[in-house]
Amino acid sequence: MMKPIIRYFSKTGSCLLTAVFLFGHFACAPKETVKSLSKQCRQYQDQKDFSAALTTCQAAVNKAEQKWGDHHAKSADTLMNLADLYRVQEKYTLAEPLYERALRIYEQIEPITTKKQAQPFTHQKRAQILTTLGDLACQQEKYDEAIAFHTQAFHLYQDLFGKNSLDTAKPLESLGQVYFYQQKYEQAEGFYKNTLAIYQAQPVKPQLKIANLFTLMAFLYEAQENKKQSEYFFLKALARYKQEPNADPQETIKATEGLATTYLNQNKLEKARLLYEQVMDFYKTEDNLDSPALINTLTHLTTLYTRQKAYTQAESFANRAILLQETHKGGNHPDTLKSQERLAMLYVEQLKYSPAEALYKDIISRYSTLYSPKHPDTIHVKSLLAQLYILQADPAQARPLLEKNMAALKKYPITPENLSAIQTDLQALMAIYQAENQTSQSIQLLENLLLEYEPKFESGHPALQDWKDRLTQLKATDEAPSE
């Protein structure tokens, strides 16, 4: 009986050994869990391998929902991880619904506590998600939504931890930023001051949080043209960053550049230059001179060297800014076109009229395609081109541009920017008419303006009064007998 058995084994031994080997391999292979998949996702994200991170994160979501169902807190956690991944890639429309799904899960399940936390854990998660949704809404300029989310988060944190906790301070600071972006500076300042009061009430002062808040307050005062306060808070922020070994270098650089810009706005050019050089050195050390964050620095350096009449350096920085914008935003992006506009103005200042004219015409063409030939941005550059023709004593080319601008601007609401454009083109056009002894054209232009805009302005508006005074003067001149 042994021989048949031995013969059978010899024929099938190879297959059996293979089967045993494969069984052992899979039995010993680590089983992927939600926890391990989530860890892998974070590792891929840290490595900027977003494709692998996305696949792994989605696998974690699927496994969690298979194991616990799609209304469990752990499933909500995996949804938040996936949403975070989309958020860091600025894919906000994909991130938002995932955060909202996670929020609904936490709203539906009963409040629970952990061994380490006596407070309801689900409420804290809800507050965290609301804060993130508020940040997302703000980044997309959905300011009313942002305020609603942050206000809900504030009340949850206040109920959980009290009005003076660091958690409660976070949505207050965020609300300050939302109002800042809306240029509602008084409200923003109030929220920042309330946040600072919480930070300063802590037994152990959160110095880095205070430093970050000082930077935000400095930008707020800079926007209000309160240069003294802006400089004061930037200096306070930088002093704290210097004292803290764990300070984020990016935050330090943000404050450094902010202070440089404050000095630039005060025309303290040498102080500004030294600080901007620190910013440039930082990005050079980081081997990150292609960073889009450098665009503002390069733009400010263009302004600085233009004021110092160092035109070679100014042109160099202007071109570098344009190159970065073309790389990161595209050649037809409004920010890229604004930078090209600044370069053209730099050419004009150096009396390089031919390249300035060519660049203005190219920008007008791009704006016309991007928006329309009668868009305010297109009109603005046409005005600059007209002024260039006037500088070259070529009113014949300037006049039709200005006349078309005046007609096009009537279709837009009266904003400070549009009113400034009207006044600029009016001044230039009337100067051309005066040079051509066409007083009647100036009179007709002013009468048309008053007919169009008088019903739209409040009585006694400075612009209306200016136009009426000019009209009266012109009519008096036109009716005066010639000698």
C-alpha positions in Angstrom: 0.0 0.0 0.0 2.9 2.3 0.6 4.1 2.3 -3.0 0.9 3.8 -4.5 0.9 6.5 -1.8 4.5 7.4 -2.5 3.9 7.4 -6.2 0.9 9.7 -5.7 2.9 12.1 -3.5 5.7 12.2 -6.0 3.3 13.2 -8.7 1.5 15.9 -6.7 4.2 17.0 -4.3 5.1 20.0 -6.3 1.5 21.3 -6.3 1.1 20.5 -2.6 4.3 22.4 -1.6 3.2 25.3 -3.7 -0.2 25.4 -2.1 1.4 25.2 1.4 3.8 28.0 0.5 1.0 30.3 -0.8 -1.3 29.5 2.2 1.5 30.4 4.5 2.3 33.6 2.6 -1.2 34.9 2.8 -1.7 33.7 6.4 1.4 35.6 7.4 0.8 38.8 5.3 -0.4 41.7 7.5 -4.1 42.2 7.3 -5.0 45.7 6.1 -7.2 47.5 8.7 -8.9 50.8 8.7 -6.2 52.1 11.0 -3.3 50.8 8.8 -4.9 52.2 5.6 -5.4 55.6 7.3 -1.8 55.6 8.4 -0.6 54.7 4.9 -2.8 57.5 3.5 -1.1 60.1 5.8 2.3 58.7 4.8 1.5 59.1 1.1 0.2 62.6 1.7 3.4 63.6 3.5 5.3 62.4 0.4 3.0 64.5 -1.8 1.9 61.3 -3.6 -1.7 62.4 -3.7 -2.8 59.7 -6.2 -1.7 56.9 -3.9 -3.1 58.7 -0.9 -6.5 59.1 -2.5 -6.7 55.4 -3.4 -5.7 54.4 0.1 -8.0 56.9 1.8 -11.0 55.7 -0.3 -10.1 52.1 0.6 -10.2 53.1 4.3 -13.6 54.7 3.9 -15.0 51.6 2.1 -13.6 49.2 4.7 -14.9 51.3 7.6 -18.4 51.4 6.1 -18.3 47.7 5.5 -17.3 46.9 9.0 -19.3 49.5 11.0 -21.8 50.9 8.6 -22.1 54.3 7.1 -23.5 56.0 10.3 -20.7 55.1 12.7 -18.2 57.6 14.2 -15.2 55.7 12.8 -16.7 55.8 9.3 -17.0 59.6 9.8 -13.3 59.8 10.7 -12.3 58.1 7.5 -14.5 60.6 5.6 -12.8 63.5 7.3 -9.4 62.0 6.3 -10.5 61.8 2.7 -11.9 65.4 2.8 -8.6 66.6 4.3 -6.8 65.1 1.4 -9.0 67.0 -1.1 -8.7 70.2 0.9 -4.9 70.3 0.9 -5.1 70.0 -2.9 -7.6 72.9 -3.0 -10.3 70.6 -4.4 -12.9 72.3 -2.2 -16.0 71.1 -4.1 -14.9 67.5 -3.4 -13.9 68.1 0.2 -17.1 69.9 1.3 -19.7 67.1 0.8 -17.4 64.7 2.6 -17.1 67.0 5.6 -20.9 67.5 5.6 -21.5 63.7 5.5 -19.2 63.4 8.5 -21.0 66.2 10.3 -24.4 64.6 9.7 -23.1 61.3 11.2 -21.9 63.1 14.4 -25.2 65.0 14.6 -27.2 61.8 14.5 -25.3 59.6 16.9 -25.6 60.0 20.7 -23.0 62.0 22.5 -20.3 59.7 23.8 -17.3 60.1 26.1 -13.9 58.6 26.0 -11.9 57.4 29.0 -9.5 60.3 28.5 -12.1 63.0 27.9 -15.1 63.7 30.1 -16.7 66.0 27.6 -18.9 64.7 24.8 -16.6 63.5 22.1 -19.1 63.8 19.3 -19.7 67.5 20.1 -16.0 68.2 19.8 -15.8 66.5 16.5 -18.8 68.5 15.2 -17.1 71.7 16.3 -13.9 70.7 14.5 -15.8 70.0 11.3 -17.7 73.2 11.5 -14.5 75.1 11.9 -13.0 73.4 8.8 -16.2 74.1 6.8 -16.0 77.7 7.9 -12.4 77.9 6.6 -13.4 76.3 3.3 -16.3 78.7 2.8 -14.0 81.7 3.5 -11.4 80.4 1.0 -14.1 80.3 -1.6 -15.4 83.8 -0.6 -18.6 82.4 0.8 -18.5 84.7 3.7 -22.0 84.4 5.1 -21.6 80.6 5.2 -18.2 81.0 6.8 -19.7 83.2 9.5 -22.5 80.7 10.2 -20.1 77.7 10.5 -17.6 79.5 12.7 -20.4 80.9 15.0 -21.8 77.4 15.4 -18.4 76.1 16.2 -17.8 78.9 18.8 -21.0 78.1 20.7 -20.2 74.3 20.7 -16.7 75.0 22.0 -18.0 77.5 24.6 -20.5 74.9 25.9 -17.9 72.2 26.0 -14.9 74.0 27.5 -16.0 77.5 28.6 -15.6 80.9 27.2 -11.8 81.2 28.0 -10.5 78.0 26.5 -8.0 77.8 23.6 -10.6 75.8 21.6 -13.1 78.6 22.0 -10.5 81.1 20.8 -10.0 79.3 17.4 -13.4 80.2 15.8 -13.2 83.7 17.2 -9.9 84.2 15.4 -11.4 82.7 12.2 -14.3 85.0 12.4 -11.9 87.9 12.6 -10.3 86.7 9.4 -13.6 86.4 7.6 -14.5 90.0 8.4 -11.0 91.1 7.4 -11.4 89.5 4.0 -14.7 91.4 3.6 -12.8 94.7 4.6 -15.1 95.0 7.7 -12.1 96.0 9.7 -13.9 97.2 12.9 -15.6 93.8 13.4 -12.3 92.0 12.6 -10.5 94.0 15.2 -13.1 93.1 17.8 -12.8 89.4 17.2 -9.0 89.6 17.2 -9.0 91.5 20.5 -11.3 89.0 22.1 -9.1 86.1 20.9 -6.0 87.9 22.3 -7.8 88.3 25.7 -8.4 84.5 25.8 -4.7 83.8 25.0 -3.5 86.2 27.6 -5.8 84.7 30.2 -4.1 81.3 30.0 -1.9 80.1 32.9 0.7 79.2 30.4 0.7 81.8 27.6 0.5 80.2 24.1 3.3 82.3 22.7 3.2 81.0 19.1 -0.6 81.5 18.9 -0.1 85.0 20.2 2.6 85.7 17.7 0.4 84.4 14.8 -2.4 86.6 16.1 -0.1 89.6 16.2 0.8 89.0 12.6 -2.9 89.0 11.7 -3.5 92.2 13.6 -0.5 93.8 11.9 -2.0 93.0 8.5 -5.4 94.4 9.7 -3.8 97.7 10.6 -1.7 97.8 7.4 -5.0 97.5 5.4 -6.4 100.4 7.4 -3.2 102.4 6.6 -2.4 102.6 10.3 1.3 102.1 9.6 2.4 102.8 13.2 0.2 100.0 14.7 1.1 97.7 11.8 4.8 98.1 12.4 4.3 97.7 16.2 2.5 94.3 15.9 4.8 92.9 13.2 7.8 93.7 15.4 6.1 92.1 18.4 5.3 89.0 16.4 8.8 88.6 15.1 10.2 89.1 18.7 8.1 86.2 19.9 9.0 84.0 16.9 12.7 84.6 17.7 12.2 83.4 21.2 10.4 80.2 20.3 12.6 77.3 19.1 9.5 75.6 17.6 8.3 78.6 15.6 7.1 77.8 12.1 9.6 79.3 9.6 6.8 80.1 7.2 5.0 82.2 9.8 8.2 84.0 10.6 8.7 84.8 6.9 5.1 85.9 6.6 5.7 88.5 9.4 9.1 89.5 8.0 7.6 90.2 4.6 4.6 92.0 6.2 7.0 94.3 8.0 9.0 94.9 4.8 5.8 95.9 3.0 4.9 98.3 5.9 8.3 99.9 5.5 7.9 100.0 1.7 4.5 101.8 2.2 6.3 104.3 4.5 9.0 104.8 1.8 11.6 103.4 4.2 13.2 101.7 1.3 16.5 100.5 2.8 14.8 98.9 5.8 12.3 97.2 3.4 15.0 96.0 1.1 17.0 94.2 3.8 13.9 92.4 5.0 12.9 91.4 1.5 16.4 90.0 1.1 15.8 87.8 4.2 12.6 86.5 2.5 14.5 85.7 -0.7 17.3 84.0 1.2 14.8 81.8 3.0 13.3 80.5 -0.2 16.7 80.1 -1.7 17.8 78.0 1.3 14.7 76.0 1.0 15.5 75.5 -2.7 12.1 76.8 -3.4 12.6 79.8 -5.7 9.8 78.6 -7.9 7.3 78.9 -5.1 4.1 80.9 -6.0 4.5 82.5 -2.5 7.4 84.5 -3.9 5.2 86.4 -6.4 4.2 89.1 -3.9 7.8 89.5 -2.8 9.0 89.9 -6.4 6.2 92.4 -7.0 7.1 94.4 -4.0 10.8 94.4 -4.9 9.8 95.7 -8.4 8.1 98.6 -6.7 11.0 99.2 -4.4 13.7 99.3 -7.1 11.4 101.4 -9.3 11.3 104.0 -6.6 15.0 103.9 -6.2 15.3 104.4 -10.0 17.2 101.1 -10.2 15.4 100.0 -13.3 17.5 97.1 -14.3 16.8 95.3 -11.0 13.2 96.4 -11.1 12.7 94.9 -14.6 14.4 91.7 -13.5 12.1 91.2 -10.6 9.0 92.1 -12.6 9.9 89.5 -15.3 10.5 86.9 -12.6 7.1 87.6 -11.0 5.4 87.2 -14.5 7.3 84.0 -15.2 6.1 82.5 -11.9 2.5 83.6 -12.5 2.5 82.1 -16.0 3.9 78.9 -14.5 1.4 78.6 -11.7 -1.6 80.5 -12.9 -1.3 80.7 -16.7 -0.5 83.5 -19.1 -4.1 84.8 -19.3 -4.8 84.9 -15.6 -5.8 88.3 -14.3 -2.9 88.4 -11.8 -0.5 87.6 -14.6 -2.0 90.4 -16.7 -1.7 92.9 -13.8 2.0 92.1 -13.4 2.5 92.6 -17.2 0.7 95.9 -16.7 3.1 97.0 -14.0 6.0 96.0 -16.3 4.6 98.2 -19.1 4.3 101.1 -16.7 7.9 100.5 -15.7 8.8 100.8 -19.4 6.9 104.1 -19.7 8.8 105.5 -16.7 12.0 104.7 -18.5 10.6 106.3 -21.7 10.7 102.9 -23.4 7.5 103.7 -25.3 7.6 101.1 -28.1 7.8 98.0 -25.8 5.3 99.6 -23.5 2.8 100.1 -26.3 3.3 96.6 -27.6 2.7 95.2 -24.1 -0.4 97.3 -23.5 -1.9 96.2 -26.7 -1.2 92.5 -25.9 -2.8 92.9 -22.4 -5.9 94.6 -24.0 -6.2 91.7 -26.4 -6.0 89.2 -23.6 -8.5 91.0 -21.4 -10.9 91.3 -24.3 -10.8 87.6 -24.7 -10.9 86.8 -21.0 -13.7 89.3 -20.2 -14.8 91.7 -23.0 -13.5 94.7 -24.8 -15.7 96.9 -22.5 -14.8 95.3 -19.2 -13.5 97.7 -16.6 -10.0 96.0 -16.6 -9.8 96.3 -20.4 -11.0 99.9 -20.2 -8.3 100.6 -17.6 -5.5 99.4 -19.8 -6.9 101.3 -22.8 -6.7 104.4 -20.6 -3.1 103.7 -19.9 -2.4 103.2 -23.6 -4.2 106.5 -24.4 -2.0 108.3 -21.8 1.0 106.8 -23.5 -0.1 108.2 -26.8 -0.5 111.6 -25.1 3.0 111.4 -23.8 4.2 110.8 -27.4 2.2 113.9 -28.6 -0.2 111.6 -30.5 -3.7 112.7 -29.5 -5.2 111.3 -32.7 -4.7 107.8 -31.3 -5.6 108.7 -27.7 -8.9 110.5 -28.5 -10.9 107.5 -29.8 -9.7 105.3 -27.0 -10.8 107.8 -24.3 -14.2 108.5 -26.0 -15.0 104.8 -26.2 -14.0 104.4 -22.6 -16.3 107.2 -21.4 -19.2 105.6 -23.3 -18.5 102.1 -21.9 -18.1 103.2 -18.3 -21.7 104.5 -18.2 -22.9 100.9 -18.2 -21.2 100.1 -14.9 -22.3 100.9 -11.3 -20.7 103.9 -9.6 -17.9 102.5 -7.6 -14.8 104.4 -6.3 -12.7 102.6 -8.9 -15.1 103.4 -11.8 -15.5 107.0 -10.7 -11.7 107.4 -10.6 -11.5 105.9 -14.2 -14.2 108.4 -15.4 -12.3 111.3 -13.8 -9.0 110.2 -15.3 -10.3 109.8 -18.8 -12.4 113.0 -18.5 -9.3 115.0 -17.6 -7.3 113.6 -20.5 -10.1 113.9 -23.1 -10.9 117.5 -22.1 -7.1 118.4 -22.4 -7.2 117.0 -26.0 -10.3 119.0 -26.8 -8.8 122.2 -25.3 -5.6 121.7 -27.4 -7.7 121.3 -30.5 -9.8 124.4 -29.6 -13.0 122.3 -29.4 -14.6 123.9 -26.3 -18.0 122.8 -27.6 -17.0 119.1 -27.4 -15.9 119.6 -23.7 -19.2 121.3 -22.9 -21.2 118.5 -24.6 -19.1 115.9 -22.7 -19.8 117.5 -19.3 -23.5 117.9 -20.1 -23.8 114.3 -21.0 -22.0 113.2 -17.8 -24.4 115.3 -15.7 -27.4 114.0 -17.5 -26.2 110.4 -17.0 -24.9 110.5 -13.5 -26.8 113.3 -11.6 -29.8 111.0 -10.9 -27.4 108.4 -9.5 -25.4 110.6 -7.1 -26.5 112.2 -3.9 -27.0 115.9 -4.0 -23.8 117.8 -3.5 -21.5 114.9 -4.5 -18.0 116.2 -5.1 -17.8 114.7 -8.6 -21.1 116.4 -9.6 -20.0 119.7 -8.2 -16.6 119.4 -10.0 -18.4 118.8 -13.4 -20.8 121.7 -12.8 -18.0 124.1 -12.0 -16.1 123.0 -15.1 -19.2 123.4 -17.2 -19.9 126.9 -15.9 -16.3 127.9 -16.5 -16.3 126.5 -20.0 -19.6 128.2 -21.0 -18.3 131.5 -19.6 -15.1 131.2 -21.7 -17.1 130.1 -24.8 -19.5 133.0 -24.5 -16.9 135.7 -23.8 -16.3 138.0 -26.8 -13.1 137.5 -28.6 -10.8 140.5 -28.9 
